[in-house]
């Protein structure tokens, strides 16, 4: 079987890493309710077709339950849509929360070191 040629850098998807923080009175320990709330909010805001184009990935391995911070990967054209959808999340597991965007980076390591290291 022939090996596939790699995609040229100019044709690759340009992605951004958005660091976010969940602010709540109680601790939100489980990752999946946060994932569901953000996913549903983004889906309601832009719809299924645009959601597929945005290629939103909430990185489970970057979620820190103690500080309640995490990172989301998104297409560079949809960063503003993602920020708007984070602002629309108001409850997780019937508990009032605020999901705050902390910053955006083009490199995962920089986003992790700058926004999650605290």
TIBAVO-162955 format. One record per atom (N, C-alpha, C, O): residue in one letter; z, y, x. Coordinates in steps of 0.1 Angstrom, whole numbers, plus 2048, in hexadecimal, padded with zeros to 3 digits. Each point is the difference from the previous one (the first is absolute). Layout:
BEGIN
{res->a	pz->Z	py->Y	px->X}
...
END
This chain:
BEGIN
{res->x	pz->800	py->7F4	px->808}
{res->x	pz->800	py->80C	px->7F8}
{res->x	pz->800	py->80C	px->809}
{res->x	pz->808	py->801	px->809}
{res->x	pz->7EF	py->809	px->7F4}
{res->x	pz->7FF	py->80C	px->808}
{res->x	pz->80B	py->80A	px->7FD}
{res->x	pz->805	py->801	px->7F5}
{res->x	pz->800	py->805	px->815}
{res->x	pz->80A	py->80A	px->7FF}
{res->x	pz->7FB	py->80D	px->7FA}
{res->x	pz->7F5	py->805	px->804}
{res->x	pz->812	py->801	px->7F3}
{res->x	pz->7FC	py->80C	px->7FA}
{res->x	pz->802	py->80C	px->809}
{res->x	pz->80A	py->800	px->808}
{res->x	pz->7ED	py->80A	px->7F8}
{res->x	pz->801	py->80C	px->808}
{res->x	pz->80B	py->809	px->7FA}
{res->x	pz->801	py->801	px->7F4}
{res->x	pz->807	py->805	px->814}
{res->x	pz->80A	py->809	px->7FB}
{res->x	pz->7FA	py->80C	px->7FA}
{res->x	pz->7F5	py->804	px->804}
{res->x	pz->812	py->802	px->7F2}
{res->x	pz->7FC	py->80D	px->7FA}
{res->x	pz->801	py->80B	px->80A}
{res->x	pz->80B	py->801	px->806}
{res->x	pz->7EB	py->808	px->7FA}
{res->x	pz->801	py->80C	px->809}
{res->x	pz->80B	py->809	px->7FB}
{res->x	pz->803	py->800	px->7F4}
{res->x	pz->804	py->807	px->815}
{res->x	pz->80B	py->809	px->7FB}
{res->x	pz->7FC	py->80A	px->7F6}
{res->x	pz->808	py->804	px->7F8}
{res->x	pz->7EB	py->801	px->809}
{res->x	pz->7FC	py->80A	px->7F6}
{res->x	pz->7FF	py->7FB	px->7F2}
{res->x	pz->7FF	py->807	px->7F7}
{res->x	pz->800	py->7EB	px->808}
{res->x	pz->7FE	py->7FA	px->7F3}
{res->x	pz->80D	py->7FB	px->7FA}
{res->x	pz->801	py->7FB	px->7F4}
{res->x	pz->80A	py->804	px->814}
{res->x	pz->80C	py->7FB	px->7FB}
{res->x	pz->807	py->80A	px->7F7}
{res->x	pz->7FD	py->80C	px->800}
{res->x	pz->80B	py->7EE	px->7F7}
{res->x	pz->808	py->809	px->7F7}
{res->x	pz->80A	py->808	px->808}
{res->x	pz->807	py->7FB	px->808}
{res->x	pz->7FA	py->812	px->7F4}
{res->x	pz->80A	py->809	px->806}
{res->x	pz->80C	py->7FF	px->7F8}
{res->x	pz->800	py->803	px->7F4}
{res->x	pz->80B	py->7F9	px->812}
{res->x	pz->80D	py->7FF	px->7F8}
{res->x	pz->80B	py->809	px->805}
{res->x	pz->7FF	py->804	px->80C}
{res->x	pz->80A	py->7FE	px->7EC}
{res->x	pz->80C	py->809	px->803}
{res->x	pz->80C	py->7F8	px->7FC}
{res->x	pz->800	py->7F7	px->7F7}
{res->x	pz->80B	py->80C	px->810}
{res->x	pz->80D	py->7FA	px->7FD}
{res->x	pz->809	py->80A	px->7FB}
{res->x	pz->804	py->80A	px->807}
{res->x	pz->801	py->7F5	px->7EC}
{res->x	pz->809	py->80A	px->7FA}
{res->x	pz->80E	py->7FA	px->800}
{res->x	pz->802	py->7F5	px->7FA}
{res->x	pz->807	py->812	px->80C}
{res->x	pz->80E	py->7FC	px->7FF}
{res->x	pz->806	py->806	px->7F4}
{res->x	pz->7FE	py->80B	px->7FD}
{res->x	pz->80A	py->7ED	px->7FC}
{res->x	pz->807	py->804	px->7F4}
{res->x	pz->80F	py->7FC	px->800}
{res->x	pz->804	py->7F8	px->808}
{res->x	pz->803	py->80F	px->7F0}
{res->x	pz->80F	py->7FE	px->7FF}
{res->x	pz->803	py->7FF	px->7F1}
{res->x	pz->7FC	py->808	px->7F8}
{res->x	pz->80D	py->7EE	px->804}
{res->x	pz->805	py->7FF	px->7F3}
{res->x	pz->80E	py->806	px->7FF}
{res->x	pz->809	py->7FB	px->807}
{res->x	pz->7F9	py->80F	px->7F1}
{res->x	pz->80D	py->806	px->7FE}
{res->x	pz->806	py->7FC	px->7F3}
{res->x	pz->7F9	py->802	px->7F5}
{res->x	pz->812	py->7F8	px->80B}
{res->x	pz->807	py->7FC	px->7F4}
{res->x	pz->80F	py->800	px->802}
{res->x	pz->805	py->801	px->80B}
{res->x	pz->802	py->7FE	px->7EA}
{res->x	pz->80F	py->800	px->800}
{res->x	pz->805	py->7F3	px->806}
{res->x	pz->809	py->7FF	px->808}
{res->x	pz->7F1	py->7F6	px->7F3}
{res->x	pz->803	py->7F3	px->805}
{res->x	pz->7F6	py->7FB	px->80A}
{res->x	pz->7F6	py->806	px->802}
{res->x	pz->80D	py->7EF	px->804}
{res->x	pz->7F7	py->7FA	px->80A}
{res->x	pz->7F6	py->7F7	px->7F9}
{res->x	pz->803	py->7F8	px->7F8}
{res->x	pz->7F0	py->80A	px->80C}
{res->x	pz->7F5	py->7F8	px->7FB}
{res->x	pz->7FD	py->7F6	px->80B}
{res->x	pz->7F9	py->803	px->80A}
{res->x	pz->80C	py->7F0	px->7F5}
{res->x	pz->7FF	py->7F7	px->80B}
{res->x	pz->7F3	py->7F8	px->800}
{res->x	pz->7FA	py->7FD	px->80A}
{res->x	pz->801	py->800	px->7EA}
{res->x	pz->7F4	py->7F7	px->7FF}
{res->x	pz->7F3	py->809	px->802}
{res->x	pz->7FF	py->80B	px->7FB}
{res->x	pz->7F8	py->7EF	px->80C}
{res->x	pz->7F3	py->807	px->803}
{res->x	pz->7F7	py->800	px->7F4}
{res->x	pz->7F9	py->80A	px->7FD}
{res->x	pz->806	py->7EB	px->7FB}
{res->x	pz->7F6	py->7FE	px->7F6}
{res->x	pz->801	py->80A	px->7F4}
{res->x	pz->7F5	py->804	px->7FB}
{res->x	pz->817	py->800	px->800}
{res->x	pz->800	py->80B	px->7F6}
{res->x	pz->7FA	py->80D	px->805}
{res->x	pz->7F9	py->807	px->7F8}
{res->x	pz->809	py->7FC	px->815}
{res->x	pz->7FA	py->80C	px->805}
{res->x	pz->7F1	py->7FF	px->801}
{res->x	pz->7F9	py->809	px->7FD}
{res->x	pz->802	py->7EB	px->808}
{res->x	pz->7F2	py->7FD	px->801}
{res->x	pz->7FA	py->802	px->7F2}
{res->x	pz->7F5	py->806	px->7FE}
{res->x	pz->811	py->7F4	px->7F8}
{res->x	pz->7FA	py->800	px->7F2}
{res->x	pz->800	py->80F	px->7FB}
{res->x	pz->7F6	py->803	px->7F9}
{res->x	pz->814	py->804	px->809}
{res->x	pz->801	py->80E	px->7FB}
{res->x	pz->7F5	py->809	px->806}
{res->x	pz->7F9	py->807	px->7F9}
{res->x	pz->805	py->7F8	px->814}
{res->x	pz->7F6	py->808	px->807}
{res->x	pz->7F2	py->7FB	px->7FC}
{res->x	pz->7F7	py->808	px->7FD}
{res->x	pz->807	py->7EB	px->802}
{res->x	pz->7F3	py->7FA	px->7FC}
{res->x	pz->7FC	py->805	px->7F2}
{res->x	pz->7F5	py->804	px->7FE}
{res->x	pz->814	py->7FB	px->7F9}
{res->x	pz->7FD	py->803	px->7F2}
{res->x	pz->7FE	py->80F	px->7FF}
{res->x	pz->7F7	py->804	px->7F8}
{res->x	pz->810	py->804	px->80F}
{res->x	pz->7FE	py->80F	px->800}
{res->x	pz->7F3	py->804	px->805}
{res->x	pz->7F9	py->808	px->7FA}
{res->x	pz->803	py->7F2	px->811}
{res->x	pz->7F2	py->802	px->806}
{res->x	pz->7F5	py->7FB	px->7F6}
{res->x	pz->7F6	py->807	px->7FF}
{res->x	pz->80C	py->7EE	px->7FB}
{res->x	pz->7F6	py->7FA	px->7F7}
{res->x	pz->7FF	py->809	px->7F4}
{res->x	pz->7F4	py->802	px->7FB}
{res->x	pz->817	py->803	px->7FF}
{res->x	pz->7FF	py->809	px->7F5}
{res->x	pz->7F9	py->80D	px->803}
{res->x	pz->7F9	py->806	px->7F8}
{res->x	pz->809	py->7FF	px->815}
{res->x	pz->7FB	py->80D	px->804}
{res->x	pz->7F1	py->800	px->802}
{res->x	pz->7F9	py->808	px->7FB}
{res->x	pz->802	py->7EE	px->80D}
{res->x	pz->7F2	py->800	px->804}
{res->x	pz->7F8	py->7F5	px->7FA}
{res->x	pz->7F4	py->800	px->801}
{res->x	pz->812	py->7F5	px->7FA}
{res->x	pz->7F8	py->7F5	px->7FA}
{res->x	pz->7FD	py->7F5	px->80A}
{res->x	pz->802	py->802	px->80C}
{res->x	pz->7F9	py->7F3	px->7EE}
{res->x	pz->7FD	py->7F4	px->808}
{res->x	pz->7F5	py->802	px->80B}
{res->x	pz->801	py->7FC	px->80B}
{res->x	pz->7F4	py->80B	px->7F1}
{res->x	pz->7F5	py->801	px->809}
{res->x	pz->804	py->809	px->80C}
{res->x	pz->7FD	py->7FC	px->80C}
{res->x	pz->809	py->80F	px->7F1}
{res->x	pz->804	py->809	px->80B}
{res->x	pz->80C	py->7FA	px->808}
{res->x	pz->801	py->802	px->80C}
{res->x	pz->807	py->7F6	px->7EE}
{res->x	pz->80A	py->7F9	px->807}
{res->x	pz->7FA	py->7F6	px->80A}
{res->x	pz->806	py->7FE	px->80B}
{res->x	pz->7F0	py->7FB	px->7F2}
{res->x	pz->7F9	py->7F7	px->809}
{res->x	pz->7FA	py->808	px->80B}
{res->x	pz->800	py->7FB	px->80C}
{res->x	pz->7FA	py->811	px->7F2}
{res->x	pz->7FB	py->808	px->80B}
{res->x	pz->80B	py->805	px->809}
{res->x	pz->7FE	py->802	px->80C}
{res->x	pz->80D	py->801	px->7EE}
{res->x	pz->80B	py->806	px->808}
{res->x	pz->806	py->7F5	px->809}
{res->x	pz->806	py->804	px->80A}
{res->x	pz->7F9	py->7F0	px->7F3}
{res->x	pz->805	py->7F5	px->808}
{res->x	pz->80F	py->802	px->804}
{res->x	pz->804	py->800	px->80B}
{res->x	pz->804	py->802	px->7EB}
{res->x	pz->80F	py->802	px->802}
{res->x	pz->807	py->7F3	px->803}
{res->x	pz->7FE	py->7F6	px->7FA}
{res->x	pz->809	py->80B	px->811}
{res->x	pz->808	py->7F4	px->805}
{res->x	pz->80E	py->805	px->803}
{res->x	pz->802	py->809	px->809}
{res->x	pz->808	py->7F2	px->7F0}
{res->x	pz->80E	py->804	px->802}
{res->x	pz->805	py->7F5	px->80A}
{res->x	pz->801	py->7F5	px->7FC}
{res->x	pz->803	py->810	px->810}
{res->x	pz->803	py->7F6	px->80B}
{res->x	pz->80E	py->7FB	px->7FE}
{res->x	pz->80A	py->807	px->802}
{res->x	pz->7F8	py->7EC	px->7FA}
{res->x	pz->80D	py->7FA	px->7FE}
{res->x	pz->808	py->800	px->80D}
{res->x	pz->80C	py->802	px->800}
{res->x	pz->7EE	py->7FB	px->80B}
{res->x	pz->807	py->7FE	px->80D}
{res->x	pz->805	py->80E	px->805}
{res->x	pz->808	py->800	px->809}
{res->x	pz->7F3	py->80B	px->7F2}
{res->x	pz->805	py->80D	px->804}
{res->x	pz->80A	py->806	px->7F6}
{res->x	pz->805	py->80B	px->802}
{res->x	pz->7FF	py->7ED	px->7F4}
{res->x	pz->80A	py->805	px->7F6}
{res->x	pz->80E	py->7FE	px->806}
{res->x	pz->803	py->7F5	px->804}
{res->x	pz->805	py->816	px->7FC}
{res->x	pz->80E	py->7FF	px->805}
{res->x	pz->809	py->802	px->7F4}
{res->x	pz->801	py->80B	px->7FB}
{res->x	pz->806	py->7EB	px->801}
{res->x	pz->808	py->801	px->7F4}
{res->x	pz->80D	py->808	px->802}
{res->x	pz->805	py->806	px->7F7}
{res->x	pz->800	py->7FB	px->816}
{res->x	pz->80C	py->809	px->802}
{res->x	pz->7FD	py->80E	px->7FF}
{res->x	pz->807	py->808	px->7F9}
{res->x	pz->7EE	py->7FD	px->80D}
{res->x	pz->7FC	py->80E	px->7FF}
{res->x	pz->7F7	py->803	px->7F5}
{res->x	pz->7FE	py->80C	px->7FD}
{res->x	pz->7FD	py->7EA	px->7FC}
{res->x	pz->7F7	py->801	px->7F5}
{res->x	pz->7F4	py->808	px->803}
{res->x	pz->7FB	py->808	px->7F9}
{res->x	pz->7FF	py->7F4	px->812}
{res->x	pz->7F3	py->806	px->805}
{res->x	pz->7F6	py->7F6	px->803}
{res->x	pz->803	py->7F4	px->803}
{res->x	pz->7F0	py->80F	px->7FB}
{res->x	pz->7F6	py->7F7	px->802}
{res->x	pz->7F3	py->807	px->803}
{res->x	pz->7FF	py->80C	px->801}
{res->x	pz->7F6	py->7EC	px->801}
{res->x	pz->7F3	py->805	px->804}
{res->x	pz->7F5	py->7FA	px->7F7}
{res->x	pz->801	py->7F4	px->7FD}
{res->x	pz->7F6	py->815	px->7FF}
{res->x	pz->7F4	py->7FB	px->7F8}
{res->x	pz->7F4	py->804	px->807}
{res->x	pz->7FE	py->80B	px->805}
{res->x	pz->7F8	py->7EB	px->7FB}
{res->x	pz->7F3	py->802	px->806}
{res->x	pz->7F6	py->804	px->7F5}
{res->x	pz->800	py->7F9	px->7F6}
{res->x	pz->7F8	py->811	px->80D}
{res->x	pz->7F7	py->804	px->7F5}
{res->x	pz->7F3	py->806	px->807}
{res->x	pz->801	py->804	px->80C}
{res->x	pz->7F4	py->7FC	px->7ED}
{res->x	pz->7F4	py->806	px->805}
{res->x	pz->802	py->80F	px->802}
{res->x	pz->807	py->806	px->7F8}
{res->x	pz->7F3	py->800	px->812}
{res->x	pz->802	py->80E	px->803}
{res->x	pz->7FC	py->809	px->7F5}
{res->x	pz->805	py->80C	px->800}
{res->x	pz->7F2	py->7F1	px->7F8}
{res->x	pz->7FC	py->808	px->7F5}
{res->x	pz->80A	py->801	px->7F4}
{res->x	pz->7FF	py->808	px->7F7}
{res->x	pz->80A	py->7EE	px->809}
{res->x	pz->809	py->7FF	px->7F4}
{res->x	pz->80E	py->803	px->803}
{res->x	pz->809	py->7FC	px->7F9}
{res->x	pz->7FA	py->80A	px->812}
{res->x	pz->80E	py->804	px->804}
{res->x	pz->806	py->809	px->7F5}
{res->x	pz->80C	py->7FE	px->7FC}
{res->x	pz->7ED	py->80C	px->800}
{res->x	pz->805	py->809	px->7F6}
{res->x	pz->803	py->7F9	px->7F2}
{res->x	pz->80A	py->803	px->7F9}
{res->x	pz->7ED	py->7F4	px->804}
{res->x	pz->802	py->7F8	px->7F3}
{res->x	pz->80D	py->7F8	px->801}
{res->x	pz->808	py->7FE	px->7F7}
{res->x	pz->7FA	py->7FC	px->815}
{res->x	pz->80C	py->7F8	px->802}
{res->x	pz->80D	py->808	px->800}
{res->x	pz->80A	py->7FC	px->7FA}
{res->x	pz->7F5	py->810	px->80B}
{res->x	pz->80C	py->809	px->800}
{res->x	pz->803	py->804	px->7F2}
{res->x	pz->80C	py->801	px->7FC}
{res->x	pz->7EA	py->802	px->7FC}
{res->x	pz->802	py->803	px->7F2}
{res->x	pz->806	py->7F5	px->7F8}
{res->x	pz->809	py->802	px->7F8}
{res->x	pz->7F2	py->7F2	px->80B}
{res->x	pz->806	py->7F4	px->7F8}
{res->x	pz->80E	py->7FD	px->804}
{res->x	pz->808	py->7FB	px->7F8}
{res->x	pz->7FC	py->808	px->815}
{res->x	pz->80E	py->7FE	px->804}
{res->x	pz->809	py->80A	px->7F8}
{res->x	pz->80B	py->7FD	px->7FD}
{res->x	pz->7F0	py->80F	px->801}
{res->x	pz->808	py->80A	px->7F9}
{res->x	pz->802	py->7FC	px->7F1}
{res->x	pz->809	py->805	px->7FA}
{res->x	pz->7EE	py->7F3	px->801}
{res->x	pz->801	py->7FC	px->7F2}
{res->x	pz->80A	py->7F4	px->7FE}
{res->x	pz->803	py->7FD	px->7F4}
{res->x	pz->801	py->7FC	px->816}
{res->x	pz->809	py->7F5	px->7FF}
{res->x	pz->80E	py->806	px->7FD}
{res->x	pz->805	py->808	px->808}
{res->x	pz->801	py->7F4	px->7ED}
{res->x	pz->80D	py->806	px->7FC}
{res->x	pz->80B	py->7F6	px->7FE}
{res->x	pz->80C	py->804	px->7FF}
{res->x	pz->7F1	py->7EF	px->7FF}
{res->x	pz->80A	py->7F6	px->7FF}
{res->x	pz->7FC	py->7F3	px->806}
{res->x	pz->7F4	py->7FC	px->7FF}
{res->x	pz->815	py->7FD	px->807}
{res->x	pz->7FE	py->7F3	px->805}
{res->x	pz->80C	py->7F7	px->7FB}
{res->x	pz->80C	py->804	px->803}
{res->x	pz->7F1	py->7F1	px->7F6}
{res->x	pz->80B	py->7F8	px->7FB}
{res->x	pz->809	py->808	px->7F7}
{res->x	pz->80C	py->7FE	px->801}
{res->x	pz->7EF	py->80A	px->7F6}
{res->x	pz->808	py->809	px->7F7}
{res->x	pz->80A	py->809	px->807}
{res->x	pz->80A	py->803	px->7FA}
{res->x	pz->7F3	py->801	px->812}
{res->x	pz->808	py->809	px->808}
{res->x	pz->7F8	py->80C	px->804}
{res->x	pz->7F5	py->7FE	px->805}
{res->x	pz->810	py->80E	px->7F9}
{res->x	pz->7F8	py->80C	px->803}
{res->x	pz->7FF	py->801	px->80F}
{res->x	pz->809	py->7FE	px->808}
{res->x	pz->7EA	py->804	px->7FD}
{res->x	pz->7FD	py->801	px->80E}
{res->x	pz->7F7	py->80C	px->802}
{res->x	pz->7F9	py->805	px->7F7}
{res->x	pz->806	py->7FF	px->816}
{res->x	pz->7F6	py->809	px->804}
{res->x	pz->7F9	py->7FA	px->80C}
{res->x	pz->807	py->7FB	px->809}
{res->x	pz->7EC	py->804	px->7F7}
{res->x	pz->7F8	py->7FB	px->80B}
{res->x	pz->7FA	py->80B	px->808}
{res->x	pz->7F7	py->807	px->7FA}
{res->x	pz->80D	py->7FC	px->812}
{res->x	pz->7FC	py->80B	px->807}
{res->x	pz->7F7	py->7FC	px->80C}
{res->x	pz->803	py->7F7	px->807}
{res->x	pz->7F2	py->811	px->7FA}
{res->x	pz->7F7	py->7FE	px->80B}
{res->x	pz->806	py->807	px->80C}
{res->x	pz->802	py->80C	px->800}
{res->x	pz->7FF	py->7ED	px->80B}
{res->x	pz->806	py->806	px->80C}
{res->x	pz->7F5	py->805	px->80A}
{res->x	pz->802	py->80A	px->807}
{res->x	pz->7F3	py->7F0	px->7FA}
{res->x	pz->7F5	py->804	px->809}
{res->x	pz->7F5	py->7F6	px->801}
{res->x	pz->801	py->7F5	px->7FB}
{res->x	pz->7F4	py->80F	px->80B}
{res->x	pz->7F4	py->7F8	px->801}
{res->x	pz->7FC	py->7FF	px->80F}
{res->x	pz->801	py->80A	px->807}
{res->x	pz->7FB	py->7EA	px->7FD}
{res->x	pz->7FB	py->7FF	px->80D}
{res->x	pz->7F3	py->7F7	px->800}
{res->x	pz->7FF	py->7F8	px->7F7}
{res->x	pz->7F9	py->809	px->813}
{res->x	pz->7F4	py->7F7	px->802}
{res->x	pz->803	py->7F3	px->807}
{res->x	pz->7F8	py->7F7	px->801}
{res->x	pz->814	py->808	px->805}
{res->x	pz->804	py->7F5	px->808}
{res->x	pz->80D	py->7FA	px->7FB}
{res->x	pz->80A	py->808	px->7FD}
{res->x	pz->7F7	py->7EB	px->801}
{res->x	pz->80C	py->7FA	px->7FA}
{res->x	pz->80C	py->802	px->809}
{res->x	pz->80B	py->802	px->7FC}
{res->x	pz->7F3	py->7FC	px->811}
{res->x	pz->80B	py->801	px->80A}
{res->x	pz->806	py->80E	px->7FF}
{res->x	pz->80C	py->802	px->801}
{res->x	pz->7EC	py->809	px->7FE}
{res->x	pz->805	py->80D	px->800}
{res->x	pz->807	py->803	px->7F3}
{res->x	pz->80B	py->806	px->800}
{res->x	pz->7F0	py->7F5	px->7F5}
{res->x	pz->807	py->801	px->7F3}
{res->x	pz->80D	py->7F9	px->800}
{res->x	pz->80A	py->806	px->7FA}
{res->x	pz->7F7	py->7EF	px->80C}
{res->x	pz->80D	py->7F8	px->801}
{res->x	pz->80A	py->808	px->808}
{res->x	pz->80B	py->801	px->7FC}
{res->x	pz->7F1	py->803	px->810}
{res->x	pz->809	py->806	px->809}
{res->x	pz->804	py->80E	px->7FC}
{res->x	pz->80C	py->804	px->801}
{res->x	pz->7EB	py->804	px->7F9}
{res->x	pz->804	py->80D	px->7FC}
{res->x	pz->808	py->801	px->7F3}
{res->x	pz->809	py->808	px->7FF}
{res->x	pz->7F3	py->7F0	px->7F7}
{res->x	pz->806	py->802	px->7F3}
{res->x	pz->80A	py->7F5	px->7FC}
{res->x	pz->809	py->803	px->7F8}
{res->x	pz->7F6	py->7F1	px->80D}
{res->x	pz->80A	py->7F6	px->7FD}
{res->x	pz->80B	py->7FF	px->80A}
{res->x	pz->80B	py->7F9	px->7FC}
{res->x	pz->7F4	py->80D	px->80F}
{res->x	pz->80B	py->7FF	px->80A}
{res->x	pz->80B	py->80A	px->7FD}
{res->x	pz->7FE	py->80C	px->804}
{res->x	pz->80C	py->7F0	px->7F5}
{res->x	pz->80B	py->809	px->7FE}
{res->x	pz->80D	py->7F8	px->7FD}
{res->x	pz->80A	py->806	px->7FD}
END
